[in-house]
Amino acid sequence: MKDENLTLLTDLYELTMMKGYHDIHNGERVVFDVFYRSNPSNGGYAICAGLEQVIEYIKNLHFEKDDIDYLRELEIFDEGFLKYLEDFKFTGNIYAIEEGTVVFPMEPLLKVEAPIIEAQLVETAILNIINHQSLIATKASRVCHAAAGDGVMEFGLRRAQGPDAGTLGARAAIIGGCCATSNVLCGKKFDVPVAGTHAHSWIMSFPTEYEAFRKYAELFPNNATLLVDTYDTLHSGVPNAIKVFKELKEQGKMPKKYGIRLDSGDLAALSKKARKMLDEAGFTDATICASNDLDETLIESLKVQGAKINLWGVGTSLITSRDCPSFGGVYKLAAIKKDGKMIPKIKLSEDRVKITNPGDKQVYRFYDKETGKIQGDIIGFATEKYDQMQEAVLFDQVDPGKETRLAPGSYTVRELLKPIFIHGECVYQSSSVMEIRDYCTGEKETLTDENKRLLNAQPVHVGLSYPLWDLKNKMIDEARKEKGNYKVLNKRGVSYES
């Protein structure tokens, strides 16, 4: 992870294309966009994450001698190209949306402007980093939304797809809203809270459940959370926990944090009965923590059922984003610079959502001045400016009939893509993970409740600026004209034969 050289973390075809560009002396500068096409889990938004690791990757981008020796052994690359790799470094510009920002489909999360031979190499690693962490941060955000203010602990390390996925996934989960992780390595590397209780094996290793509870509470007086479902939750586990809590209280050794954890059974029914037992014993401030294959849908259901749970440990479904295991981010060429001019490029498709947006772009976010809620985003050219004292029209880029009109003076505008690298030098300082988490919490407050629904979320309109809309459709029309299937699309998306 940190300070690790990931230069060969790439697909072979990136290197074969690099060799091709090297051989034809193609020094053109290009613009590539990273974006995704649909929100994970059919939600209303995503959370952008992974930028710090992208920065570390770019900073350490170079070919070691043994890297070049390995590539030579493949017998694909000639000595001229391998010689070029000896002094390779990234010299371009990178712009990105900051980690923890709420984002929507089709808008560039990251933009690379560099010589094409450099921009091509970084595709795979950037996608690997951004796709994974954005996916887990988004999943964590959904889980935390379902928990409705309760703490959510990330408990998924043992089920993650490898050490890096477990550790960086835990980082992303904290960004998305989790209060702590069980992953101690993540805690150390990123200075985030770690949390955990004990396993059933702790209970089973003692002659009795009561003795196991008593010893654990003695050893960890600052956080005595006892797992009560090893034998019989209501007839053994909870009564024994209460017995230990009473003894500690009488001795003046009451833990600062204490409670029980449920890891099996009917969590709604058990938590309500356990809560009644704890309250009647005088332990009204005892925490009831629940785990056991939880996800946002189950947590929301338990809330509806009146479960008396106020701390959630979520593992497999969170760290793997089990219901939606891929973020789907892509890396597409948007422009080529020739003789100081920007030549827009577009990828066409029969599926309109897969037609890319050409040119060097910026993402403009519009907020209601009074409420601070997001009104919509516009993807436009990087040179565009918006006068907040003029009416703004936001229309959906796929369904332009859906539009929002913002009255003059009723909104504010923010540019989302920030400079990260300029001429190969990093000009951006990453915040701590906990600072990013706080920022992300504020970002989610800019969404409406309808945007945050777990099912059938109201989408935020992401439109194109009129100049970009016109250019895109002009390029589509020119391509169709060449094929003899020519239709013109006006600014509102109404087609007519030409």
Buried (B, 14 or more C-beta within 10 A) or exposed (E): BEEEEBBBEBEEEBBEBBBBBBEEEBEEBBBBBBBBEBBBBEBBBBBBBBBBBBBBBBBBBBBEEEBBEEBEEEEEBEEEBBEBBEEBEBEBBBBBBBBBBBBBBBBBBBBBBBBBBBBBBBBBBBBBBBBBBBBBBBBBBBBBBBBEEBBBBBBBBEBBEEEBBBBBBBBBBBBBBBBBBBBEBBBEBBEBEBBBBBEBEBBEEBEEBBBBBBEBBBEBBEBBBBBBBBBEBBEBBBBBBBBBBBBBBEEEEBBEBBBBBBBBEBBBBBBBBBBEBBEEBEBEEBBBBBBBEBBBBBBBBBBEEEBBBBBBBBBBBBBBBBBBEEBBBBBBBBBBBEEEEBBBBBEBEEEEEEBBBBBBBBBBBBBBBEEEEBBBBBBBBBEBEBEBEEEBBBBBBBEBEBBBEBEEEBBBBEBBBBEBBBEBEBEBEBBEBBEBBBBBBEBBEBBBEEBBEBEEBEBBBBBBBBEBBBBBBBBBBEBBEEEEEEEBBEEEBEEEEE
